[in-house]
Amino acid sequence: MSFKIALSETYRAPVEVTLPNEAGEAETSEFTAVFRRCTTTQLTELAEKSPRLVMAEVLAGWDGLVNGDGTAVPVTVDTRAALLEIPQALQALNQSFWTSVSTARAKN
């Protein structure tokens, strides 16, 4: 496959979040994050920032994220802030983003 230099502004990556349930057992849930593409210069700058600040810049949206009643969570400033307040979600998003960048680097 030929490499395309003109890329979309965003891409999707899987996110796995593991949280303890009421019984204290680990439960893993999945959703898809939509991340903004970054240049190598931007990545270097992001590497100096906290995970929360990185996500504030690169998290453009998501699919498969639901409320307790099973309805889709809309992408808003408030829902993004609420998502990033969950430590395990922030960690999982950060891992997904940096893995997607390093995997892309390793493949090219």
N, C-alpha and C positions, 0 to 999 in steps of 0.2 A: 504494500500500500504506500502511495506517495504521501510525503509529509506536506501538510497545508500550512502555509505561514499565516494565512488569514484565519484566525480562530474565533469562535463564538466568545461572547463576553463572560459567559458562565458555563459551568459544568456540574454534573451530579456525581455524588459519591455516597456510598452506604455508610451509615452510622449505627453502631451497636452500643446500646446503653445498658449497663448492668446495675440494677438497684436491688437492695434487700426488700423483700416483701414483708407483710405483717408478721410472718412466722420467722423472719430473720434469714430466710433462704434467698440466694441470689436468683434474680429473674432477669433475663436478657430480652430487650425489645429492640426493634430496628425501625429506622426511618431513613429517608434519603435527604441529604443536605444539598442545597444548591449553593455552590461557592463561586465567587468572582475569580476570574483568572488574574494572575499576577505576573509581572515581569521579574526577572532575576534581581533587579535593583529593589523592587518592592518587597520581594521575599527577604532580602538581606535586612531591610528596615523592619519588617515584621518580626524577624527572629529576635530582635531586641525588646519586643513588647510582651506584655503579659498575655496569657491565653484569652482572657476576656476582651482585651483591646484588639487582638488579632481577629477574633470572631466578629467584633463590632464592624470591622472593615471588610471581612471576606464573606460572611454569611449573608447571602442574598435571599434565601428562602428555604423551603423544604416541602417534601411530599411525604405522606404517611404518618404525620404527627397528629395525634387525636387527643381530644378531651376525655375525661372520665366517662362520659356518656357515648363515646365512640364517634362523635362528630369531628370533622376536620378542624384543626387549629389554623386560623387565618394568619398570614404573615403581616404583623403590625409591629410598631415600635414596642408596644407593651408586651406582646407575646414573645418577641425576641428577648426582651429583658427578663421575662419570667423564665424562659428556657435557659438562659445563661446563668440564672441564679441557682440552678440545680447542679451541684458540683460534678456529679457523674456525667451529666449531659454535656457540660462544658468540657470536661476531660475527653469524652468520646468524640465530640466535634473537633476539638483540637487535634486529636490523634488522627482522625479521618482526613482532615485537611493536610497535615504535614505528611502523612503516608501517601496521599494522592500526589503531592508535589514530588516527593522523593521517588515514588514509583515511576512517575512520568520522566523524571530525570534519568533514572536507571535504564528505562526503555530506549531513550534517545541517545 
